[in-house]
């Protein structure tokens, strides 16, 4: 895809429906950005335009599926019992390690 055919970053984000997930790695790939720069742009957009919000999703260390619950801040995550979780996809039990079993995405408001 040539750079002239890319839509603007505003158009890209505005094209999402409410509660849709914006994946930083897809955003970075589409615009040819480093992943760090994509997160920086999306974080800044979340703070300034407030039409997206960062969201933390946990994933199973066995099957790697994202678990269904979304956390909108670290406090919500830390006040949740993260012991003996059952994955609804593979039925394995596990304790969540918040350093490795999570991904930060963005949700369209």
C-alpha positions in Angstrom: 0.0 0.0 0.0 1.5 3.4 -0.9 1.5 6.2 1.6 -0.8 8.4 -0.6 -3.6 5.8 -0.2 -3.6 5.9 3.6 -6.5 7.5 5.4 -5.7 10.0 8.1 -5.3 8.7 11.6 -8.4 10.7 12.6 -10.5 9.0 9.9 -9.1 5.6 10.9 -10.1 6.0 14.5 -13.4 7.7 13.7 -14.3 4.7 11.5 -14.6 2.4 14.6 -18.0 1.8 16.2 -18.4 2.3 20.0 -16.9 -0.5 22.1 -14.8 -1.7 19.2 -11.2 -2.5 20.0 -8.3 -0.7 18.4 -5.2 -2.8 18.3 -2.0 -0.8 18.6 0.0 -3.3 16.6 -2.5 -3.2 13.7 -2.5 0.6 13.9 1.4 0.6 13.9 1.6 -1.8 10.9 -1.0 0.2 8.9 0.9 3.5 9.3 4.4 2.1 9.3 5.0 3.1 12.9 7.1 1.6 15.6 4.8 0.0 18.2 6.1 2.5 20.9 5.0 5.4 18.6 1.6 3.8 18.0 1.0 3.5 21.8 2.2 7.1 22.3 -0.2 8.4 19.6 -3.1 6.4 21.0 -2.4 7.5 24.6 -2.2 11.1 23.6 -5.5 10.8 21.6 -7.2 9.2 24.7 -6.1 12.1 26.8 -6.9 14.9 24.4 -9.9 13.9 22.3 -11.2 11.4 24.8 -13.0 9.4 22.1 -10.9 6.3 22.9 -9.9 4.8 26.3 -7.2 2.4 27.2 -8.3 -1.0 28.3 -6.5 -3.9 29.8 -7.5 -7.4 28.8 -6.1 -10.5 30.4 -5.2 -13.6 28.5 -4.9 -17.3 29.3 -1.3 -18.5 29.6 -2.4 -21.9 28.2 -4.5 -21.1 25.1 -3.7 -17.4 24.8 -7.3 -16.3 24.3 -8.3 -13.0 25.8 -10.6 -13.4 28.7 -14.0 -11.7 28.4 -13.7 -9.0 31.1 -12.1 -5.6 30.3 -10.4 -3.4 32.9 -10.4 0.3 32.4 -7.6 1.1 34.9 -5.0 -0.7 36.9 -7.0 -0.3 40.1 -9.9 -2.3 38.8 -7.5 -5.0 37.8 -5.7 -5.0 41.2 -8.9 -5.2 43.2 -10.0 -8.3 41.3 -9.2 -11.8 42.7 -6.6 -13.0 40.2 -6.2 -16.5 41.8 -7.6 -19.7 40.5 -9.1 -18.2 37.3 -10.8 -20.7 34.9 -10.3 -20.0 31.2 -13.7 -20.2 29.5 -12.0 -21.4 26.3 -9.7 -24.2 27.5 -11.1 -24.8 31.0 -7.6 -24.6 32.5 -7.0 -23.1 36.0 -4.4 -20.4 36.4 -3.2 -17.5 38.6 -2.9 -14.3 36.7 0.5 -12.7 36.5 -0.2 -9.1 35.7 3.3 -8.6 34.3 2.8 -11.2 31.6 -0.9 -12.2 31.2 -2.2 -8.9 29.9 -2.5 -6.7 26.8 -3.3 -3.0 26.6 -5.7 -2.1 23.7 -7.9 0.9 23.1 -11.7 1.0 23.0 -13.7 3.4 20.9 -16.2 5.4 23.0 
